[in-house]
Amino acid sequence: MGMEQDLRSQIRNILAQILDLPGDSIEADAHIMSDLGGDSWQYLEFRTELERIFRVTIPDAEVDRLSTVEESARLLEERLVGEGGPAGGEMPVASIGKGACRAGEGYLGEDGAHRMDWEIDILQMGGNGLAEAPLMKLMGNLRWAHLNQLTGVPAGKFVDEGGHRVFPAFYYLDVRFPRQTPMASFGEGGRITIVSTMASYANSVLDGYSFIYPAAWPSEKKVPLNNGYQAEEVGIPYIRSSGVFVRPHQGAGWLKKAGPVQPGVDNIPKIAEVPDSYLLMKKAAQRGNFGPPPEHFTSITPETLQCEYRIEPDRDLNGLGLLCFSNYPVIQDIAERRLLADGPVIPVDRELLDLRTVVSRQSAYLANAPQTDTILISMDAWMENPYLSDHPAPEMAPVRLFMNCEMIRRSDGRRMLVSQVEKVIFGKTLEEAGLLEPLKKLAG
């Protein structure tokens, strides 16, 4: 397919999605409003989508030229040349393969990966840049969209052989940002492309990665990778998510594993063995942690710190009445703030706590909890100590924290979560934070 035909096909696909028409029914010279039945709002939406997808500006004086596919293509060709469009004549991909969605929802590529361009807005922000909970909610939505596109089964329609509703629940999440660009490096207005993969074992266990690319990178570089190690080599953030289909057996107290029976589930790419994330989760559950901190970290909690958190149904639960997976890190953050502010070795003041941001978090999800329950959070914390590593300029070293955390149901003592997180106090050196002398003393 030549570049010109490819451009016109993409424009036709965009217009078909907006007008909810079959793409092959739209003639190149058919008028959007008089021939295809579009209204003024859909006309505006068409202009907005062309500007967003092809990264051009369409002046008000030229808007009337968007009346047909052919005229729109000619206008775009002019704007792409005039504004320095994609090198080599390559056009952005608007929709590929089956299950294409309206712009903003992402699409399924021919390689089976789900892609979505996203502009970070205020809803994904916390007080210190991109926030973890809204990012996790976005990733949960992408998982549902990817499942729907692969299987053809809408969210909420998966059932087991007994006709009971089943849904995918995470048992393992691994969030990794490069140390030089932690989560808070991504601010409002930042544009990213999320490329997600998915595979299944025995049609019940799901595993996959979401790779976070700068949207400005050329499309040939924004590809699905095989694992997190490759993402680290490229220097991009990634999230690994593993889950299993479950159904509530005794409310939130017990989620029973159950595989869906719809034929479309067979369309999910298969893996021959249980993902290694399952073993990582099991080991963490047995030990109560994922392992010790990296070298050169000093303990700032000689004894395990503990606090309680009472579940707030109006804030913490999802539509199934379960504690939402994206709220687990929020609960940990709340406990972390309480416990570190009164730390027995190095108290961390409010200003520094406000600047915490995630570098990485590894979590094993082990159980849920009824809304009447209380959660006991246990935490051990360390701080990176430049005096243990012969750092050439300790005063310029960043403030890095490392925490091992457990969440336990108060009602029966069952472990709900094991988590390990590394954070940095964003934009502050140890000297600016007033932490040099305490760390020097701890180094002996």
C-alpha positions in Angstrom: 0.0 0.0 0.0 1.5 3.4 -1.0 1.8 6.3 1.3 -1.1 8.2 -0.3 -3.5 5.3 -0.1 -2.3 4.6 3.5 -3.1 8.1 4.5 -6.5 8.0 3.0 -7.2 4.7 4.6 -6.3 6.0 8.0 -8.5 9.1 7.5 -11.4 6.8 6.5 -10.9 4.7 9.6 -10.9 7.7 11.9 -14.1 9.0 10.3 -15.7 5.6 10.4 -15.1 5.4 14.1 -16.5 8.9 14.7 -19.6 8.3 12.6 -20.0 4.7 13.6 -20.1 3.6 10.0 -18.3 0.7 8.1 -15.1 2.0 6.7 -15.7 0.6 3.2 -19.0 2.5 3.0 -17.3 5.9 3.0 -16.5 7.1 -0.5 -13.5 9.4 -0.9 -15.7 12.3 -2.1 -18.6 11.7 0.2 -19.5 14.9 2.3 -19.3 14.3 6.0 -22.5 16.1 6.8 -24.7 16.1 3.7 -23.8 12.6 2.4 -22.7 10.7 5.6 -25.1 12.3 8.1 -22.5 13.8 10.4 -23.3 16.7 12.7 -21.3 19.8 13.6 -20.0 18.1 16.8 -18.7 15.1 14.9 -17.1 17.5 12.4 -15.3 19.2 15.2 -14.3 15.8 16.7 -12.9 14.8 13.3 -10.7 17.9 13.1 -9.5 17.3 16.7 -8.6 13.7 16.0 -6.7 14.6 12.8 -4.7 17.2 14.7 -3.9 14.8 17.6 -3.0 11.7 15.6 -1.0 13.4 12.8 0.4 16.1 15.1 -0.5 19.0 12.8 -2.4 22.3 13.3 -5.5 22.9 11.1 -6.2 26.6 11.0 -9.8 27.8 11.3 -9.6 29.2 7.8 -8.9 25.7 6.4 -11.5 23.7 8.4 -14.1 23.6 5.6 -11.6 21.5 3.6 -12.2 18.6 5.9 -15.6 17.9 4.2 -14.4 14.7 2.5 -11.8 12.0 2.9 -10.0 13.2 -0.3 -10.0 16.9 0.7 -8.8 16.0 4.2 -6.0 13.9 2.8 -4.8 16.8 0.6 -4.9 19.2 3.5 -3.0 16.9 5.7 -0.3 16.3 3.0 0.2 20.1 2.9 0.3 20.4 6.7 2.6 17.5 7.2 5.1 18.9 4.7 4.8 22.4 6.0 5.1 21.4 9.7 7.9 18.9 9.2 5.9 15.8 9.4 7.2 12.2 9.9 10.5 11.5 8.3 10.7 9.5 5.1 7.0 10.0 4.4 5.9 7.6 7.1 2.4 8.3 8.4 1.3 7.8 12.0 -0.8 4.7 12.5 -4.4 5.5 13.4 -5.8 2.1 13.8 -4.4 -1.4 12.9 -5.9 -4.8 13.1 -9.1 -6.0 14.7 -10.8 -4.3 17.6 -9.7 -0.8 16.7 -11.1 1.8 19.2 -11.8 5.4 19.1 -8.7 7.5 19.6 -7.7 7.8 23.2 -8.8 4.2 24.0 -6.0 2.5 22.1 -6.0 -0.2 19.5 -4.8 -3.7 19.0 -1.9 -4.0 16.6 -1.2 -6.8 14.2 1.4 -8.1 16.6 -1.2 -8.6 19.3 0.1 -5.7 21.5 -2.2 -3.0 22.7 -1.1 0.6 22.0 -2.4 3.9 23.4 -1.2 7.5 23.2 -1.8 9.3 26.4 -1.4 12.9 27.6 -0.9 13.1 31.3 -3.6 15.4 32.8 -4.5 16.6 36.3 -6.4 13.4 37.0 -3.2 11.3 36.9 -1.3 13.8 39.0 -0.6 13.9 42.7 1.0 16.7 44.6 4.4 15.7 43.2 4.0 14.8 39.5 2.5 11.6 38.1 0.9 9.6 40.9 0.9 5.8 41.4 -2.8 5.1 42.1 -4.2 6.8 39.0 -1.5 5.2 36.9 -2.5 1.8 38.3 -6.1 2.5 37.5 -5.2 3.5 33.9 -3.2 0.2 33.6 -6.2 -1.7 34.9 -8.4 -0.1 32.3 -5.9 -0.9 29.6 -5.9 -4.6 30.7 -9.7 -4.7 30.3 -9.5 -3.0 26.9 -6.7 -5.4 25.7 -8.7 -8.4 27.0 -11.8 -7.2 25.2 -10.0 -6.7 21.9 -8.2 -10.1 22.0 -11.3 -12.1 23.1 -14.3 -10.1 21.8 -15.8 -10.5 25.3 -16.9 -7.2 26.9 -15.8 -6.3 30.4 -18.1 -7.9 33.0 -19.2 -10.7 30.7 -16.6 -13.4 31.5 -18.2 -16.4 33.1 -17.0 -19.9 34.3 -18.6 -23.2 33.4 -21.2 -22.7 36.1 -22.3 -19.3 34.7 -20.7 -17.3 37.5 -19.1 -14.1 36.7 -15.3 -14.2 36.8 -12.8 -11.4 36.4 -9.0 -11.0 36.3 -7.4 -10.1 39.6 -3.7 -9.2 40.0 -1.5 -11.4 42.1 1.8 -9.6 41.1 2.7 -6.1 40.0 6.2 -4.8 39.3 6.5 -1.1 38.6 9.9 0.1 37.4 11.0 3.6 36.5 14.7 4.5 35.6 16.5 5.8 38.7 17.3 9.0 36.8 13.7 9.6 35.8 11.4 8.4 38.7 7.6 8.7 38.5 7.5 12.4 39.4 9.6 13.2 36.3 6.4 12.7 34.3 4.3 15.9 34.7 1.1 17.4 33.4 1.0 17.6 29.7 3.6 15.0 29.1 2.7 12.7 26.2 3.5 9.0 26.4 2.7 5.9 24.3 1.9 2.8 26.3 2.6 -0.5 24.5 1.1 -3.5 26.4 1.6 -7.3 25.9 -0.5 -10.1 27.2 -0.2 -13.9 27.3 -2.1 -16.7 29.2 -1.3 -20.0 30.8 -4.1 -22.6 30.7 -6.6 -19.8 29.9 -6.7 -18.7 33.5 -3.3 -17.1 34.4 -2.5 -13.8 32.6 0.9 -12.2 32.3 2.1 -9.2 30.4 4.1 -5.9 30.4 3.2 -2.3 29.7 6.1 -0.3 28.3 6.0 3.5 28.6 7.6 5.3 25.7 7.9 9.0 25.0 5.2 9.7 22.4 7.7 11.7 20.3 9.8 8.6 19.6 9.4 7.3 16.1 6.8 4.5 15.8 9.4 1.9 14.8 11.1 2.3 18.2 7.9 1.9 20.2 7.6 -1.8 20.1 6.5 -4.6 22.5 9.6 -6.0 24.3 10.1 -9.4 25.8 10.8 -8.5 29.4 11.8 -5.8 31.8 15.5 -6.2 31.3 15.1 -5.0 27.7 13.1 -2.0 28.9 15.9 -1.1 31.4 18.4 -1.3 28.5 16.3 1.1 26.4 15.9 3.3 29.5 12.0 3.4 29.7 9.6 2.7 32.5 7.6 -0.5 32.5 4.9 -2.3 34.5 4.7 -6.1 34.7 1.3 -7.3 35.7 0.3 -10.9 36.4 -3.1 -12.1 37.4 -5.6 -14.9 37.5 -9.3 -15.1 36.8 -11.3 -15.4 40.1 -14.8 -15.2 41.4 -15.9 -14.1 44.9 -16.7 -17.2 46.9 -17.4 -15.7 50.3 -17.6 -12.0 49.6 -14.3 -10.2 49.7 -12.9 -12.7 52.3 -12.2 -15.5 49.7 -11.6 -15.2 46.0 -11.7 -18.5 44.2 -9.7 -19.2 41.0 -12.0 -19.9 38.1 -11.3 -19.9 34.3 -13.6 -18.3 31.8 -15.3 -20.5 29.2 -15.9 -18.1 26.3 -14.3 -19.3 23.1 -12.6 -16.0 22.5 -10.3 -16.6 25.5 -8.4 -19.0 23.1 -7.3 -15.9 21.1 -5.0 -14.8 23.9 -1.4 -15.7 23.0 -0.3 -18.8 25.0 2.7 -19.6 27.1 3.8 -23.1 28.0 4.7 -22.7 31.6 3.4 -20.8 34.6 4.9 -17.3 34.7 7.9 -16.9 37.0 6.0 -14.1 38.7 3.8 -16.8 40.3 6.9 -18.2 42.0 8.1 -14.7 43.0 4.7 -14.1 44.6 4.7 -17.5 46.5 8.2 -16.9 47.8 7.4 -13.4 49.0 4.3 -14.8 50.7 6.3 -17.4 52.6 9.1 -15.0 53.6 7.0 -11.9 54.2 9.2 -9.8 51.9 10.9 -9.8 48.5 14.4 -9.5 50.0 16.8 -7.1 51.6 17.6 -3.6 50.4 20.4 -2.9 48.0 23.9 -2.3 49.3 24.8 0.9 51.1 21.4 1.4 52.7 21.2 2.1 56.4 18.3 1.0 58.5 16.2 3.9 59.9 13.7 1.5 61.7 15.7 -0.8 64.1 12.3 -2.3 64.9 9.4 -3.0 62.6 7.0 -0.1 62.7 3.2 -0.8 62.7 0.0 1.1 62.3 -3.6 0.4 61.5 -5.8 1.4 58.7 -9.6 1.1 58.7 -11.2 0.5 55.3 -13.3 3.3 54.0 -16.0 1.8 51.8 -16.8 5.0 50.0 -13.2 5.5 49.0 -11.4 2.1 48.9 -13.8 -0.3 47.2 -14.4 -1.0 43.6 -17.7 -1.8 41.8 -17.5 -5.5 43.0 -17.3 -4.4 46.6 -13.6 -5.4 46.8 -10.7 -3.4 48.0 -9.5 -1.9 44.7 -6.0 -3.1 43.7 -4.9 0.5 43.0 -5.7 1.5 46.6 -3.2 -1.0 48.1 -0.2 1.3 47.4 -2.3 4.3 48.7 -2.8 2.5 52.0 0.9 1.8 52.2 1.7 5.4 51.4 -0.6 6.6 54.2 1.0 4.3 56.7 4.5 5.2 55.4 3.8 8.9 56.0 2.6 8.3 59.5 5.5 6.0 60.5 8.4 7.9 58.9 7.3 11.2 60.3 7.8 9.7 63.8 10.8 7.6 62.8 12.9 6.5 65.8 16.3 7.1 64.1 15.8 9.7 61.4 12.4 11.4 61.4 11.4 12.6 57.9 9.6 16.0 58.0 6.4 16.8 56.1 8.1 18.8 53.3 10.3 15.8 52.4 7.4 13.3 52.7 5.4 15.5 50.2 8.3 15.0 47.7 8.4 11.2 47.7 8.0 9.5 44.4 8.3 5.9 43.2 11.3 4.5 41.5 10.1 0.9 41.8 7.5 -1.1 43.6 7.1 -4.9 43.6 3.9 -6.2 45.1 2.4 -9.7 45.8 -1.4 -9.5 46.1 -2.4 -12.3 48.4 -6.0 -11.6 49.7 -8.7 -9.0 49.8 -10.7 -7.8 52.8 -14.3 -7.1 53.7 -15.3 -3.4 54.2 -15.8 -3.9 57.9 -12.2 -5.0 58.4 -9.1 -3.2 59.6 -5.7 -3.6 58.1 -2.5 -3.9 60.1 0.5 -2.4 58.1 4.0 -3.4 59.1 7.0 -1.6 57.7 10.8 -1.7 57.8 12.7 1.2 56.2 16.2 2.1 55.0 17.9 5.2 53.6 20.8 5.1 51.1 23.9 6.2 52.9 26.7 7.7 50.8 29.2 7.3 53.7 29.0 3.5 53.2 29.9 3.7 49.5 32.7 6.2 49.3 30.5 8.6 47.4 32.7 11.4 46.0 30.2 14.1 47.0 27.9 13.0 49.7 26.2 16.4 50.0 25.0 16.0 46.4 23.6 12.5 46.8 19.8 12.1 46.4 17.6 11.0 49.3 16.7 7.4 48.5 14.3 5.4 50.7 13.7 1.6 50.6 10.7 0.0 52.4 9.5 -3.6 53.0 5.9 -3.6 53.8 3.1 -6.1 54.8 -0.6 -5.7 55.0 -2.5 -8.1 57.3 -6.2 -8.5 57.9 -7.0 -7.7 61.5 -10.0 -10.0 61.5 -8.1 -13.3 61.0 -4.4 -12.4 60.7 -4.3 -13.3 57.0 -1.5 -11.7 55.0 -3.1 -9.5 52.2 0.0 -8.1 50.6 3.8 -8.1 50.6 5.5 -5.1 49.0 8.9 -3.7 48.4 9.3 -0.1 47.2 12.2 2.2 46.4 11.4 6.0 46.5 13.4 9.1 46.1 12.8 12.6 47.6 12.4 14.3 44.2 14.6 17.3 43.6 16.3 17.3 47.0 19.9 16.4 47.9 20.9 15.0 51.2 22.4 18.3 52.2 19.3 20.3 51.2 17.3 17.8 53.2 19.4 18.2 56.3 20.2 14.5 56.5 24.0 14.4 56.0 25.0 14.4 59.7 22.4 11.8 60.8 23.6 9.4 58.1 27.3 10.1 58.9 26.7 9.1 62.5 24.8 5.9 61.4 27.8 5.0 59.1 30.0 5.0 62.2 
